[in-house]
Amino acid sequence: MQLGEDEKLPLNMKVVLFAIGAGALSSILALSLVTGSGLALILAYLAPFPLLLVGLGNGAKPAAIAALSGIVFAILLGGPLSGSIFAVMNTFPCWLAIRLALTSRTIDGREEWFPIGNILVTFAGYGSALFVLALAFLVTPSDSLVQMVRDFLSAVMDTVAASLPVKQKEGFVDQMAHFFPAMVLVSWMLMTCINAILAQGVLTKSGKALRPKPTYGDLSLPDFASWAFIICAALTVLSDGDFEYVARNLTVVMALPFLALGLTVVHKLVRLTRFAGALLAAFYLLLLLSIWVALPVIGLGLIEQWIGLRNRIPSHAAIQEND
């Protein structure tokens, strides 16, 4: 593997200044959470966008400059802890995504780019590693993971929803505690992936993208991804206590790539209908309203991984020709 066009790009002062500014903007967006406003959450979700825009349009070196700039500004604005969190949750994942996305190889005169599915699985692995490392640093042998998460969520609820009845707060905490680490990691992964898709889309339309726009409907995952998911799921069933809690949350994290793969199957099925746009809009609304809708989609992703379900679905064009 080699970098597609990254090494050929000139690193001029205009690009450097753009990278420094993008890093500063990214850190400001990420640290806007400390204001506590509702708008701050939306701004924080856009924090990876400037970093990804720089990297996917100018290469990994400007992306590294933007990352370093963001870390420096985060430290200046919020202190070393804020800078460290910004580096772990924003700059390194974005730089890694850019580095992988711009990696290509030439086979028989044809350029092949690093698969999007592999990048997605890499992010799931990175998120899982962060979770395990956090446990190693934060948890002592006498701690119960579930109780520690409950205590944290209870403290948060006492701060942000002090007026709620005690029973409602306890019920909410009990429901959230079972999957809270996975929810945080999945939210972070989705945030990074959506920003990457948006940045690639903007660059493609402006003609400044280094990599051709991926065909997301052709998403595929490496073979080991299904085994990682099955092992985590099996450990969830076979273990108990803290091990079961960790395995359960890792299973949810490793399920995200299969959710994406399952969505490609859903899109191909819906395209066979006459009201594809409306059906997809209704489906995604239902997916947002109920997490249980994701379970059959993940199942479709696993089936696609094992038997190639999309190849067995006739294309919309073929159906039109038969008609």
N, C-alpha and C positions, 0 to 999 in steps of 0.2 A: 504494500500500500504506500502511496505517496500523496502529498497534498496537491490538490487539483491545480489551482491557480495562485495559491497563497504566496508561494515563494517568489513569484514573478512580479508582484505588485510593488511599486515604489513607495517608500515610507517617507513622504514629504511632510513639511510643517503643517499644511492644511489638514492632512489626515491625523497627525499627532494631536493638534488642537481639538479636532472633532472628537477624538477618542477621550481626551482629558475631560472635555465638556460632558460627553455622554456618561462617563464614570461618575462625575459630580452629580449630574441629574439623577442617575440611578440611585445613588446613596440618599439623596434628598427624598425621593419617592419612597424608598424603603423605610427611612426613619420618620416619615410623616405619621406612622402608626402611633408614635408617642403623644400626638395631639389628642387622640381618643375620639376624633370625629368620625362620622359614618363615611364621609368622602375619603378619609385617610386610608381606609381599607382598600378602596378601589385603586387609589394611587399606589399603594404598596404592591398590589397585584401587577402593576405595570412596571415595576422596578427593573425586571430583567430586559425589558424591551430595548432601551438605549444600548445596552451592552451587546445584545444580539444583533441589533441593526448595524453597529460598528463592525462586528466580526463577520457576519454573513455577507456584508458588502465590501469589506476591506481586507479581511484575512485575520489569522490568528495573532499576528504580532500587534496590530492595532487593538485587537480584543484584549490582549494582555496589558497594554497600556491603559485601556479603559478600566480594566479590573483593578489595577494598581491604584489608579486615580480614585476610583470609587471607595476602595478600602481606606485610603488616606483621608478623604473627605468624611467618611463615616466615623473615623477615629476623632477627627477634629470636631465634628458635630455632636457625637454621642459618647466618645470615650473608647478605650481599647476593647471593652466587651461588645459594644455595638459594631465596631470594626471587625471583630472576629466572627460574630454572627452573620454579618453582611458577606464576609468572605466565604463562609461555609455554605450559606443558603442561596447566594446570588452569584458572586463573581466566579468561583471555581466551577459550579455546574454550567454556567453560561459559556465559560471558556472551553470546558470539556465538550459541550454540545457543538460549539463552533469548530473545534479541532476535528471532531469526528465527522461532522457534516461536510467539511471541505476536503475530506480524505477521499481519494479516488485511485483507480488503477486502470491502465490501458491494456485491453485484451483484444488481439486481432484488429488493432486500429480503432477500437470502440472504447470509450471511456465509461467505466462503471464507478458509481459513487457509493460510499458507505451506506448500507441499508438503514432506512429510517427506523425499522423495527428493532434493529440491533441497538440503535441509540436509545430507544424507549426502554429496552431491557437493561441497558447500562444504567439508566437513571433509576430504575427500580432497584438494581443492585446497590447503587450509591445511597439511595434512601434507606435501604435495609441496613447497610453498613453504619450509617449515621445513627440509626436507632440502637443498634447493638453497642456502638461506642458510647452513646449517651448513657446507656444502662451501666456500662463498666465504670463510668466516672461519677454517676449520680446515685447509684443504688448501693447500699451496704447489705451484708448478709442478713441483717435483722429486718430489713425492709420488705414489705409486701408490695409488689408492683401495683396491683389493683388499688390497694388502700392509698398508696402514694398519689396515684392519679386522681382518686376520689378527693383526697385532701386538697390537691391543687385546684380541681374544678370547683370544689365547694368555696374555696377562698375567692376564686374569680366570680362566682355567682353572688357571693356576699357583697362584692364590690360593684358589679355592673347591674345586678338585679336584686338589690336589697329589699325592694318593696314586695317581691313575690312571696306567697305563702311558703312556709317551710317545707310542706309536703311536696309542693310542685318543684321546688329547688332540689330536694332529695331525689325525686323521681327522675328529673332531668340528668342529674349527676350520675345516678345508677345506670341509665341508658348510655350516656356518653362515655363512661369510664371503660367499658369493654373494648371499644375500638378507637379511643381518642388518639393514641400515637399514630395509628394507621390513617385516620382522618386528616391529621396534620400533614403527614408525608404525602398522601395522595393529593391533597389540596396544593401543596408545594409543587409536586410533579406536574399537575394539570396547569398550574400557573406558568411554569417554565415552558411547557410544550405549546400552550396557546400563544404565548408571547413569541415563541420561535416561529410558529406558523404565520402570525401577523407580520413579523419582521420580514420573513421570506416573501410573503405576498406583496408587501410594499416595495421591496427591492426588485422583485420580478416585474411588477408593473412599471417601475421607473427605469428598467433595463440595467440595473446596477448589481444584480445578484450574481455572485460567483458560481453558484450551483444552479443548474436548471431546476425549475419547480418540480418537486417530487409528485408522483402520482400516488396520492394517499390511498386510493382504492386498491392498489396493488401491494399494500403493506404485508410483510411477512415477518415472522419471528424466528430466531435461531432455535434449533431442536432442543437445546438444553433448557430453554425457558419453561417448557411444559414440565420437565422433570423437577426443576426448582419449585414450581408451584405445587406439584403433587407431593413432594417431600415435606414442604411447609404444612400442607393440608393434613398429611398423614400424622405429622408430629402434633398437630392440634388435637387430633382425635385420640392419639395414643398416650399423650402426656397429661399432666395436671399441674395445678399451681402456677407458679411464675413461668415455667417452661411452656405450659399451654397458652398463657397470656401472650408471651413473645411470639410463639408460632402462629397464633391466631392473627395477630396484627401483621406479621410478615406475609401471611397468606393473602391478606387484603392488598398489601402493597404489590406483591407479585402478580395479583390478578389484573392490575391495571393494563398491562400490555395486551392481555387477552380480551379485555373490554374493548380496547381499540380495534383489535382484530375482528371481534364479533360485530362491531359497528360497520366494518367494511362489508360483511355478509348482509347485514340489515339494509344497507344502502343498495346493494345489488338486488335484493329481493324487492325493495320498494320501487325500484326503477322499472319493474315489470308491470306496475300499475299505471293508471292514467292520471292519478292525482299524487304523484310522487312528492312534490314540494309540500303540499298540505299534510300528507301523512308523516313526512319526516319532521315537520314542525311540531305536530301533535305528539310524535314519539319522543322527541327531545324534551318537550314540556313535561311529559309524563315521567321521563327519566330524572328530571330535576326535582319533581315533586315526590317521587318515591324511589328510594335506593334499591328496593326489591326488584325493580324492573331491570337493574343491572345484572342480576343473577343469571337469567336465561341468556342474556347477551354474552356474558363471560362463558357460559356453556357453549354457545355458538362459536366463540373464539377457539375454545379447546377442540371442538369437532373440526373446525377449519384447519387447525394446526395438524391434526392427526390424519384426516382423510381428504383435505382439499375440497371443502364444500363449495367454494365459489366456482370451481371448474365444472361442477355438476349442475349449476344453475344456468339456464339459457340466457343469453344476452338479450337486451331489449330490441336491438337491431334484428337479431335472428327471428324474434317473434313477429316483428313487423313484416319481415319478408314472407313468413309463412302465411300471414293474414292476406 
